[in-house]
Amino acid sequence: EARELANVLNNPLAIELRVDEMYEVGPTMAAGARDSSVNAAQWGATLVVGFMILYYFLGGLVAVTSAIVNLIIVLGVLASLGATLTLPGVAALVLTLGMGVDANILIFERLREELRAGKSIKNATAGAFDKVTSTIVDANVTTLITASILIWLGTGPVKGFGITLAIGICASIFCALVVTRFMIDLLVHGAGLSKILGLELLREKKIDFFKFRKPAFIASWTLVLAGVGSVVIHHDNILGKDFTGGDEMTISYSERVESDAITKVFEENGLGDVTVNYQSLIGEDREILKIQTPFDQARPALEILQGAFPGAGLEQAGINQIGASISKTIQWNALFSVLAALVGILLYVALRFEVGYGVGAVVATIHDVLMTIGIFVLCGEMGLFVSGQFTAPMLAAILMIVGYSINDTIVAFDRIREELELNPGTELRSIINLAINRVFSRTLLTSITTLLAATSLYVFGAGVINDLAFVFIIGILTGTF
């Protein structure tokens, strides 16, 4: 129908029409992707909710209620905008839940600190919210910068991911500072409860982080250089059709044919530039075959395969066609959006703190992004866990790492600034160690909740969500480190 319409429009026009981008999904693939995405979202939500209630008891219930209000706001805004949920949109929803809970963890851990200082529950609650407000706003605004860039420069699913994320971040700030505060005040002032938090497994540490800085620096930058080297060596293979232009076809089958046999058939028929890989849908315990070919070669390639393997039941499940002109635009947008995010973060952190903090935050973020990309490519080359190929939705994952990495950094910076004001005569090294030790528990706990959400996306998600979630898992681990 699209081709017919193009021909009808083409005839009376002097300007030739070109296909820039065409996306076609068969009903079986769509149903499978939808079911596994819902499954991933359910598991992610269950794991995060379970962890919060087990660890924080009444406080956990408050955080979960706040997170549910957060999700209802996001879905309500999306519905009022007439937006549709894409696969990356579902991923953004699950991560919104994880990050919404993060803000509550910052509040609860600060409340514990105030209680340890000997304050009454009422004074501790007021003090905790006063001290944590700027941290929550700063951490979320930096993530909002990256989401805004996704909306500005992204197309299709990437833009949808950005919009869902931006709405989620705004809702998270509101829910943490208004909904959570209202419920805690109700429990403390209204019901007169003196204890609302449960377990405290991660007490304040006294680790000399500076002692480990040289071996940690050497180890992490060695891994970064190995990853960057792998990207340079394999740069021809790691860019998906989003960036190079061409066709990507998803094929269902009744009988599995080995990749080597398929590649051999293509070579015999003069189709050399074809990538063949099987992709596991973990949530469904089945596989699909994906072939990537030059533009307009996917359907002839499928016909060749059907002729060579008539008993395999090979059928087209979906096809994605991207023209060379749009792939160049995506490449530039990808590069420009990451640079724009880093500049935006540098300016914001410099404005809220000092230029030195801004430079430190950007260097740490570049380190996290390079390390994540390197590990992703290395895993792809070794055939572990992921395809190792960069597609447009992967840009969303990398920008999410930029946002998430800076989120953790802001929490540490905020504490360093506070300790400097309280102890102006103390040596900077001691201040930094003290600040990192005091935010150690909240850094680990916020990482655990987001990691639970991201892992459920990886295990139960389908298609592009697998790669997106895997990149985010690595990003959480490197960001925390």
N, C-alpha and C positions, 0 to 999 in steps of 0.2 A: 504493500500500500504506500509506503514511504517513497519507494523508487518511482511508482506510478505518478504520485503527486509531484515529485521532482521533475519528471518528464513533462507533465502538463504545464508546470510553471516555466520550464526551460524553453519550450517551443516559441512562445511569443517574445521571449527576452533576448536581447543581444548579448547579455552577460551570461556566461556559462555558470551553472550552479555546481559546487563541489560538496561532497559529503564531508563535513568536518568531524562529526561524532554521531555514532548510532549505537544504541544500547538495546538489546533484545533479550528477554529472559523467558524461558519456557515455563509453563505452569508447574511442572514437577520440581524444577530447581527452586522456584519461588516458594512453593509450599514447604520444601525441606529446609530452606534457609530461614523462613519465618518461624517454623517450629523450633529449630535449634537455637534461634535468637531469643525466643520467649523462654526456653529452657535455661539458657545462659543467664538471662536477666533474673529469673526466679532463684537460681542457685546463688548468684552474686548477692542478691538481696537477703536470702536466708542466712548465708555465711556471715555477712556484715551484722545483721540483726542479732544473730545468735552470739557472736563475739561480744557485742556491746552489752547485751543483757547479762551475760555470764561475768563479764569483767566489772561492770559499773552498777549492776542491780537496778535500783530506782533511777539513778542517773542514766543508765542505759535505756530504760523505757522512755525517759524524757527525750534522749537523743534520737531514738527510733521514731517516736511520734513526730518530732521536728522534721526528720528526714522524709516521713510520709507526706507531711504538709508541703515540704519542698517539692516532692515528685508531683503532687496534685497541682501545685502552682505551675510547674513546668509544662505538664500535659495540658492544663487549662489554657495557658498562653499559646502553646502550639496549636491547639484546637481553634482558638479565636483568630489565629493568623491564617487558618486553613492549611497548615503545613502537614506534610505526610512524613511518616517515620521511615527512614532508610535504614539499612544495616548499620552503618556508622552512627546513625542517630540513636539506635538502641544502645550501642556501645557508649555514646555520650551520656545517656540516661543512667546507665549502671555506674559510670565513673562519677557522675553528679552525686549519686547516692554515697559513694565512697568518700568523695571530697566534702560533702555536706556533713558527714559524720566526723571528718577530720576537725572541723571548726569546733564541734562539741567536745572532742578530746582535748583541744587546747584549753577550753573553758574548765573542764573537770580537773585536768592536771594542775592548772593554776589555782583552782579551789583547794586542792589537796595541800599545795604549798602554803597558801594563806592559813589553812587550819593548823599546819605544822608549826607555823609562827606563833601559835597560841591564841588566835582570834576566835571569837564566837562564830557560829555558823552564819548568822545574819551579816556580821561585818565581813566575814570571809567571802561570802557571796557577792556583796557589793564591791569589795576590793578586787576580786577575780575578774568581774566583768569590766571594771574600770581599766585594769591593766592589760586585758587581752583584746579589747576592742580594736586598738590601732593595729595590732598584729594580724587579726583576722581580716581587716579591711585591706591592709597592705598586701598580704599574701594573695588574697582573691583578686585584687585589682591587677596585679602582675599577670595572673592567669587570664584575666579578662582582656588584657592587651593582646595576648596570643589568639584568643577566640575571635576578637574583632578583626585581626589580620586574616584569619581563615574565612570570615564572612566577606571581607573586602576582596581578597584575591582568589578564593576558592571557587570551584564550579561543582554543580551537582551534589553528590553525596558529601563531599568535603565541606561545602557551604552549609549543608544541613547539619553536619557534625558541629560546625562552629556556632550556628544559631542555637541549637539545643544546649550546647555548652555555656554560651553567654547567658541565656535565660536561667540555666541551672546555677551559675555562679551568683547572679543577682539574687535569686531565690535563696541560695545558701546563706548569704550575708544576712538577709532579712530574717530567715528562720533561726540562725544562731544567735543573733543579737536581740530579737524581739520574741519569737515563739519560745525558744529555750529559756530565755530569761523570765518570761511570764510564768512558765510552768514551774521553774525552780523557786521563784518568789512565792508562788502559790503553795508549794510543799513546805517551804521554810517559814514564811510569815503566816500563811493561812492555816495549814495543817499543823504547824509547830514542830515539824520533824527536825531532829538534831543530826541525823545521819542519812545521807542520800547516796553516798558512794560505797562501792563494795570492795573488791580485791585491790591490793597494791603490791604487785609482784616486782615492779621496777622502781626500787627506791633510789634516792639521789646517789649518784656514783662519785668517786674521786679518782678519775682516770687522767693521767697526764697525756693528753692527746698530742701535744707538741713532741713528745719523745718518739712517737711513731711516724712523724710527718715525712722524714726522708725516705724510709723504705716504702711507705704508702705512695708517696709521690712517684718514685722510680717505677714501682709495680704498675700503677694505674696508667702512667704515660707510656710505658712499654706496651701495654695492652692497646692503648689508643693508637700508637704508631703501627702496631701489627694490623689493627683493623683498617687504618687508613691505607697501609700498604696493600692489603687485600682488595680494597675498593679500587685502587689504581690498577692493580694487575688484572682484575676481573671486570673492569668497567664496561666492557662490551656485553657481558652477560647479565649484569645486575639491574639494568634499566628495563622496566616492563613496557608493554606496548603503549601505556599512557604517555611515556616520555619519548618513545622512538617512532610511534605511529604504526598502524597495522591492525590485524585481527586477533582476537583471543576468543576461542570457541570452547565451550564446556560440552563434553560429550558423555552421555550415559551409555552403559553397556550391560549385556547379560553374561558375557564371558570375557575375562581379563586377558588382554594381549600384552606381552612384554614390551617395554619401552624401546629396547634395542631392535626388536622386529619391526615396530612402527617406524623408527628412524631409518632403518634399512630400506623399507618400502618407499619412503619419501625421497631418499637419495637415488634410488633406482628410477624414480619418475621425475628426476630433475628438480625436486623441491628441497633445496639444501638448507635454507634459512628458516627452519621450523624448530621450535622448542616444544618438547613433549614432557609432561609430568603428570603423575597421579597425585591427587590431593585427597587426604583422608578427612571425612566429616566425622570427627570423634564422637559427637553427640548422637550420631545415627548409626555408627558402626558400618559405614559403607564408604566407597571411594567413587570419585569422578575423574574422568580423564580431561586434561586441559591441553590444547594445542595453541601455540602462538605462531602466526604466519605473517608474511608481508601483506599489505592491503589487498583485499578482495581475493585472497588465496585460501581462506579457511574452508569455504564450501567445496571448492574443487578438491582440497586435501581430504575432506571427509568422504567424498565420493570415491576417491582412490582407496581409502581405508576400507570402505564398505565393500568394494570390489575384491580387495586382497584378503579380507577376513569376513566372508559372508555369514559365518555362523556366530560371530561375536555380538550381534544385535546392537551395533553402534548407531546411536541416534543423537541429533543435535538437541541439547538442553537449553543453550543460551549462547549469544554471540555479542561481543563488544568490539565495535569498529571505531578506530580513532585515526583521523587524517593527520598527515605530517605537519600541517600548519598549526593545528591545535596542540599537538604534542610539544612543539617548540614554545608555544605560549605557556603550557603547563611547566616546562623546564624552567623558564625565566621566572614564572610566578613562584615556583618552589624555592628557588634561590633567593629571590627578592623578599619573600614572606619571612624566611628564617632570619635574614639580615634585619628586616624591619622590626621583627619581634625583639631581637637583641638590642637594637638601638632604642626602641620604646622602653624596654626594661631598664637599660642604662640610664636614660633620662629620668624615669620615674624614681628609681632608687637613689640617684644623685640628688633629686629634688627633695625626697623624704628623709634621706640620711646625709651622706656626703659623696663627693665624686669618687673617693677611694673605695667606698662600699660598692658603688655602681660598677666600677672596673672589676673588683673582686667577684661580684655576682655574675658578670658577663663571662669572665674567664672560667669560673666554675661551671657555668651553664654550657659553654662551648665544649669543655672537657666531657661533661655528661652526654651531650649529643654525639660527639665523635666516638666515644666509647661504645655507646648504644648501637650506632650505625656499624661500627667495626665488628662487634659481637654478632649482630644480625647477619652481616655478609659472611663472616667466618662460619656460622652455623649453617647458612644456606649452601656454602661451598662443600661442607662436610656432609650435607644431606640430613642435618639434624633439625627436627621440629618445624622448620619454616622453609618457604620457597627461596628466600634470600634475594628476591627481586623487589625493586622499588616501583610502586604504583602511586597514583594520585592520593588515595586514602592514607598511604604511608606518611605523606606529608603532614596529615592531620595528627598522626601518632607522634611524629618528631616534634611538632609544635606543642603537643600536649606535654612532652618531656621537658621542653623549654619552660612551660608554665609550671609543671610539677616540681622541677628542680629548683626553680626560683622560689617556689612556695616554701620549701624547707629552709632555703638560704635566708629568706626574710625573717623566719621565726628565730633563727640563730642571731642574725644581725640586730633584731629588735631587742633581744636579751642582752647582747653585748653593749648596746647603747644605754640600756637601763642600768646595767652594772657599772658602767663608766660614770654615770651621773651619781650613783650611790657611793662609789669608791673612787673619787677623783685622783687620789694619790697613789693608787695601786699600779704595779707594773702591768703593761698591756697583755703580756703573755699569760699572767695569772688571771686577768679579767676574762680573756678568751676561753681559757680552760674552764673557769668557773661557769661561764655562760653556757658553754656546750654541755657540761655535765648537768646543768639545771634543765636544759631542754632535751636531754638525752631520752627520757622516758616518752615524752610526747612525740619526738621524731620517730622513734621505733613504732609506737602504737598507731600513729597516723599512716605510716607506711604499711603496717600489717593490714589495716582495714581496706586501704586502696588495693593492696596486693591480693586480698581475698576476692575483691570485685573483678580485678583484671584476670586473675587465674581462672575464674569461672567462665569469663568470656573466651579465654583461650581453649579451655577443655570442651566447652559445650557450644561455642560459636561456630559459624560456618563461613566458608569462603574468605573474603578479605578481612573479616573480623579476627581470624586466627593470627595472621601476620601482624595486624594492628595491635592485638592484645599482647603478643609475644614481645613486640618492641616496647610496649608500655611496661611490661613486667621487668625487662632489663633496665628500662629508664628509672623505675621505682628503686631498684636495687642500687644502681650507680648513683642516683640522686641522694639516697640515704647515706651511702658510703662517703 
